[in-house]
Amino acid sequence: MSKSFLVKTLRYSALLEGLSLLLLLFIAMPLKYMFDQPLMVEVVGMAHGVLFILYCVVLFGVGVKFKWFGMPLVLSFIASFIPFGTFYVDSKYFKKLNPAR
């Protein structure tokens, strides 16, 4: 896999993972607990789980391909648990990855 493909995939997976977390926390969970409608949590929760795994796999692939280990990699992983976290690491780290290296 090329480096530019990995970086694009990482950025898209970070965006999708972050959006799915926001949907889960701010739409699906209130629907479940305030309005007794658990279906949205099942659907969005499954999608979020798949996107989280994709994000982690791609993040590991970028770490290996770019020899990018240490705090940026750890912070990028931790950011996936924090609302808006993947958007932050995208702007702080992922945009600056240079696929031409």
N, C-alpha and C positions, 0 to 999 in steps of 0.2 A: 504494500500500500504506500502511496506517495505521502509525503509530509503535508502537502497542501490539502489533500483529501482528508487526512486525519484532523487537521486543524479546523476545517470547515465542519466536519462531522462533530467534533467536540463542541464547537460553538452552537451548532443547531441542537445538539442533545442537551446542552446546558440550558438553552432557551426553553425547550420543550419540558425538561425536567422541572425547571423553575415555575413555569406556567401551571404544570400539573399539580405541583405542591400548593400553589396559591388557590387553585380551584378546589383542591381537597380541603384545605384549611378554612377558606373563607366562603365557600358556597356549599360544598357537599356536607361537611360536618354540621354547619348550622341547620341545613335541611333535615339531617338525621335527628339531631337532638332537640331542635325547637319545633319541628313540624312532623316528626315521626315518619320520615320518608327515607329509609336506609338504602334505597336502590342506587342513588347517586354515589354514595360512598363505595358501594361495591364496584361500580363501573369505573369511576375516577380513581379509586384506590388501586385497582388492578392495572390500569393504564400507568399510573404513577409508579407502581412497582416495576413494571417493565422498563419504563423510561429511566428510572433510577439505576437499574442494572446496566442498561445501555450506556448511560453516562459514566458509570464506574469503569466499565470495560474500555471505553474509548479513552477515558482519562489515564488509565494504566498504559494503554497503547501509546499515547502521546508521551507519557513519562519515559517509556522504553526508547521510543524512536528519537526523542530529543535529548535523551539522557538528562531528564528534568525531574530530579528527585529532591527531597528536602521539604522545606516549609511551603513553597508554592503548591506542591502536589498535595501535601497534607491539608492545607487551608482550602484548596479546591474541593477536596473530598468532604471536609467538614461543612463547607458552604452549602452542600446539597441538603443539609438538614435544617437550614435557616431560611425562612421566607426572604425572598429577594437576594439570597446569598449567591446563587449561580449567576445572577445578573452582575453582581459586584465583581466576582472573580473573572467573568468574561471581560469586563472593561479593564480590570487591573492586570490580568495575566494573559488571557487567551488572545486578545487583540494584538498583543505585542509579540506573539510567537511568529518568528520569521520562517516560513516554509522553505525559503531558498537556502537555508543553512545546510 
